[in-house]
Amino acid sequence: MNQIEQYSPTTSKAATAEAKNVYTKVIWRLMPFLILALLVNAIDRVNISFAKLRMVEDIALSDAAYGFGAGAFYFGYILFEVPSNLYLQRVGARATLARIMMLWGAVTVGTAFVTTANQFIVARFLLGLAESGFLAGVILYLTYWFPSALRGRITAAFLISGVSAGIISGPLAGWIMSNFGGWLGLKDWQVLFVFEGIPAILLGIIALYWLTDRPAEASWLNAEEKHVIATALAAESGKSTAHARFIDVLREPRIYIAGLVYFCIYSGSNTVSYWMPTLIRGFGVEDLKTIGMLSSVPYIVAVCGMYLLGRSSDKWHERRWHVALTMLVGASSFFLLGFAQGNLPLSVFLMSLGAAASLSAVSLFWTIPPALLTPATAAAGFAMISSIGVAAGVVSQIAVGAIKTATGSLYMAFDVMGITLVVGALVLLIAIPARHLRERKAH
């Protein structure tokens, strides 16, 4: 039985073909835009890791201040993550996602004009406020359109685009900074923020005309197509659209357990994203284009890993061990990184493997929360899990910056991230038994 048959309202070949056509139409309407939006989002979030290589002297930015600024982003993100997702339910995904894109684009452009370390920290905090609710909002938005039989693969395709940004962002940043320094009197790192902030503003404007809040409101679907989607969604969640009280969501222990696991995963993947160029320069590489190219290698490996692991997870209908073992591979690579000092090929290999494992674990992890939560708790639950997880962005970045400043090396910081990944894998295996996922899926 293929995936289309799993969510078809009937088992007839005609109904299966109709469902396949409908969802193919929905995928091609929504997913290219959402994938592009996440691609731009990821590029705008981590471009600071390349700008830092030039900003250090211009605005007197220390490693500790950089780490604090990187963490300030997540502090702002956390503050509005849950309110943004709850507000999405009230005003709709179209207006919410458009607002988020236009604001983060404007703040990214504005970051080009900071002149002190304190202004940099404020700009990163404001970027976190602007972006809050984007990832959790899209994850929720996908549940409005796709049944669980498709949602895992659709979600993975969406999240892969964020990792794919790592393949593009390094070479792109190196190219922009190497060729456009002095444009309109701006320095190379300033041009980077301006060039990479404008696309987000344009996407936000387009979203107002391209996205549709719910299938029932889609003018590009006919009545029969809307009925196919509604029937598929109703078959797995019932017809109730009631939302749980927020206080009830706060009392759900599985949200905190899942949030803790995501916190551990995000600590590893986030450290890779923000400190990889600095680590590569520590290998003795100074050329910006070379740093950019080497920075893309872990993301290429990660995209391949995410695809293969996603297929394996779907094939075996197993999530926990796939996530946990991936985290342990990442931890092992980080632990060994310090022993490879002075060996550039081995260092790049270990960094690539650790980064790929950490980033792959993010995609695999997001197949678990939909099975843990009911439709009534999904909106607030996704946002809560995301908020707890991205708190790692505050803690890990401040910790890494402090360790780098105190020791002059990033290797100890990566050891700490490795320990965090091990803890997260153990929590996942011990605190979320496989039967919990089966029980919730059966509701």
Secondary structure, 3 states (H helix, E strand, C coil): CCHHHHHCCCCCHHHHHHHHHHHHHHHHHHHHHHHHHHHHHHHHHHCHHHHHHHHHHHCCCCHHHHHHHHHHHHHHHHHHHHHHHHHHHHHCHHHHHHHHHHHHHHHHHHHCCCCCHHHHHHHHHHHHHHHCCHHHHHHHHHHCCCCHHHHHHHHHHHHHHHHHHHHHHHHHHHHHHHHCCCHHHCCHHHHHHHHHHHHHHHHHHHHHHHCCCCHHHCCCCCHHHHHHHHHHHHHHHCCCCCCCCHHHHHCCHHHHHHHHHHHHHHHHHHHHHHHHHHHHHHCCCCCHHHHHHHHHHHHHHHHHHHHHHHHHHHHHCCCHHHHHHHHHHHHHHHHHHHHHCCCHHHHHHHHHHHHHHHHHHHHHHCCCHHHHCCCCCHHHHHHHHHHHHHHHHHHHHHHHHHHHHHHCCCHHHHHHHHHHHHHHHHHHHHHCCHHHHHHHHCC
